[in-house]
Every structure is written in C-alpha cells, then in structure tokens.
Amino acid sequence: MFKIEGINFSYGKDDVLKDISFEIQKGEFLGIIGPNGSGKTTLLKVLARILKPYRGKILLENEEIYEIPLSEYAKKVAYLPSMIEFSFSYTVEEFVSLGRFPYTGRYGQLKKSDRDIVENVLEQFEIGQYRKRKVWELSDGEKQRVFIAQVITQQASVIILDEPVSHLDIGHSFKIMDIIKEINRSGITVISVLHELNLASEYCTKLLLLNKGSIFSEGTAEEVITYQNIEKVYQTKVLVYKNPHTGKPYVFGIPAILLTR
C-alpha cells in the first residue's frame, strides 16, 4: 500500500525524521510508537501530505504521492489529527458529512448516495441520536466517535490516526480501538500513533518504534515490545510479560522512586 524510501524532514536546521524507510501492506494495522519528540506526528503528516520531506520518496500503490492530484489523494487517504479546533458550530450530522468533501467539492451538494453513506456511518457508530446536537456539546468519548465517523465517511482505503484515544478513559479507549479494529478487519489499512503501548500491542498487526527521528525497531508486537527496547528508548525501567488472555506483550512501568527504596 505504502512504500517509504529514505525520507528526511526538518522544521529548521535539525532533522526531525532521519532516513526513514519501511513498507505498509494492504490491510495492515500499523502502530507508530515512541517517546515524545521522536517524530511520530511528523511522520503521519508526511504520509498525509500535510508536510513534504526534503529527501526521499513515498509511493502509494506504486505511484509517487506527489504525482497524485490532491483531490484524488483525499479519496485514497484520510487523516485524523490528535486535536480538532472548530471554527464553526457544526452539528454531528454536518460534521460527519464533511467527509464527503473530496467527492462533492467546496460548493457541491450532497447527492442521495452521499447522504446514504452518511446515514449508514451515523448508524454504524451509534451516533444517529446525536445528529442535531452541536459537536462541542458532546463528551470526549462521543466526540472521538464522531471524528472517526467523519474519516470513515471519506471512504478512503487508508486511514491515518494521530493518538485517537489519548484523552479517553480506559473504557472509552477500548470502545474506540474496537471500532478501529473492526474498520481494519473490513480491509481498510490503518496507520495510527499510539502512546499506550499495551493498546498498540493488542490491536496492531505491525509496530514501528521511533527514537529521535529514526526507526529503532520494526515488526510484530513480540519483536518490538521487549523490555530491552522499551528501557533503551523510553529511558525507564519496565517489566514485559505476556497478557494471560491474549498472549501479547504487556508492559508494566516501574516508578524510579520505588527502585531507590
């Protein structure tokens, strides 16, 4: 689906991304992990064509992404940032309908087929009862469901998510991740930054561990989430055991203050 070859990106003098190369297969769920400042969000923005690397090549289905018209790229790749600021007081239905923008254009009207897609997504995400409410009136969990619904309404073959559960409690985090996993199982390729290592371990089919703008480790959860990797990259002591229910690696942090007692 994606092939990234030797990309470098800099906001100024120093590189934020350094010679990044990897591939994403169709239908994979790629989790991008790493400490703050490791380049995770920058990498997502490069893949979403918000930022352009000064070196390297990115191919989507064997085509250089900058050779694809932006309107067509938006039909293939959908991006959800970690924070959304509202310039207008959208209702839930209006906000979800914005996902059809690549097909209708700025002044285009929703066709019946567009409205049918919006209606189906509202029902799929169980937010139809909120359709006339303002988005800013909703709880954080409800808002995140609405945000992801808009991305799905775009009907892209790749969705890129930046920290989709960072502000949610454990219950809402699992609900949102379950929704994303079901989307992935339907054949959509998912690329997501995740801060919670245990969620990344459970839900992602492949992980990319970044450190200081470079790829430190790449592979399955079992290959990437080891205590050696986590301690070296995150500079903290951890224990890594298998989740007794799923067999996936599970990380337990050890507070430094307890190690001195």
C-alpha positions, -999 to 999 in steps of 0.1 A, spaced: 0 0 0 27 25 11 64 23 4 86 48 21 121 52 9 147 72 28 127 102 38 142 131 57 122 160 71 133 191 90 115 221 105 147 240 106 184 231 110 180 197 126 162 167 111 131 155 128 129 125 105 161 108 96 164 83 67 130 67 73 123 36 52 95 10 56 66 -6 39 29 -9 48 10 -38 33 -27 -35 23 -49 -43 52 -23 -39 79 -28 -21 112 4 -2 117 10 13 152 37 40 155 51 43 190 79 61 206 86 88 233 76 124 229 96 142 203 106 111 184 89 123 152 56 102 153 32 130 144 56 145 118 57 111 101 19 109 100 17 144 85 42 135 58 22 104 49 -10 126 48 8 152 25 5 180 51 43 181 52 67 174 24 101 157 31 131 173 15 146 140 7 132 105 -1 102 90 -19 68 79 -8 48 55 -30 11 48 -26 1 17 -46 34 21 -66 27 57 -75 47 87 -62 22 105 -39 31 140 -52 21 128 -87 -14 121 -75 -38 150 -77 -47 162 -41 -84 156 -47 -77 120 -57 -53 115 -28 -80 126 -4 -102 98 -18 -75 73 -10 -60 86 23 -80 101 52 -62 118 82 -75 125 117 -53 148 138 -49 144 175 -67 178 182 -95 194 162 -105 230 166 -139 241 155 -143 273 135 -180 267 131 -207 254 153 -213 221 134 -240 196 142 -229 160 143 -246 153 110 -230 183 94 -195 174 107 -197 138 96 -210 149 61 -178 169 56 -161 135 50 -178 136 15 -159 168 6 -134 151 -17 -164 139 -38 -186 170 -37 -160 198 -38 -163 231 -19 -197 242 -32 -211 208 -43 -243 195 -29 -246 161 -12 -262 136 -36 -285 109 -24 -256 84 -25 -236 107 -2 -265 111 22 -269 73 23 -232 69 32 -235 95 60 -266 78 73 -250 44 73 -220 57 92 -241 75 118 -259 42 125 -226 22 124 -211 44 150 -243 46 170 -243 84 169 -275 89 149 -293 101 181 -269 130 183 -272 141 147 -288 175 155 -266 182 185 -235 205 183 -203 186 183 -188 207 211 -217 197 233 -207 160 234 -184 142 258 -148 134 248 -158 98 240 -188 108 219 -167 134 201 -140 109 192 -166 86 178 -179 115 156 -144 123 144 -136 88 133 -171 86 117 -162 115 95 -129 98 84 -149 66 75 -174 87 56 -145 97 34 -143 60 22 -106 61 18 -86 28 16 -61 41 42 -69 60 74 -42 78 94 -50 85 131 -29 106 155 -35 95 191 -72 85 187 -76 76 224 -51 99 241 -78 118 261 -101 89 269 -106 67 299 -99 30 297 -135 21 289 -139 46 260 -103 37 248 -112 1 243 -145 10 226 -128 33 201 -100 8 195 -126 -19 189 -143 3 163 -109 10 146 -100 -27 146 -134 -36 130 -127 -10 103 -93 -26 98 -108 -61 95 -131 -48 67 -100 -44 46 -90 -8 53 -54 -1 61 -49 17 94 -19 38 105 -20 52 140 2 69 165 -5 54 199 10 64 233 -4 35 252 20 6 245 -4 -21 257 -31 -9 233 -6 -9 204 5 -44 214 -31 -58 214 -46 -41 184 -18 -35 158 -6 -62 134 27 -43 130 46 -18 151 72 9 142 92 21 172 108 56 166 136 71 186 150 106 180 136 107 144 149 72 134 134 37 133 147 19 163 127 -13 158 100 -27 134 80 -58 134 53 -76 154 44 -67 190 65 -96 202 95 -84 182 93 -47 191 79 -46 227 107 -61 247 120 -47 279 154 -41 263 138 -19 236 114 0 258 140 7 285 166 19 260 142 41 240 120 54 269 148 57 294 127 40 321 126 6 339 98 -18 328 87 -53 331 72 -70 300 51 -101 304 25 -119 282 -11 -109 286 -26 -141 300 -58 -137 279 -42 -128 245 -5 -137 247 5 -103 236 33 -84 254 21 -63 283 43 -35 297 44 -27 334 62 5 343 84 7 375 84 41 391 121 52 396 113 64 432 105 28 442 138 15 429 157 37 454 140 22 484 
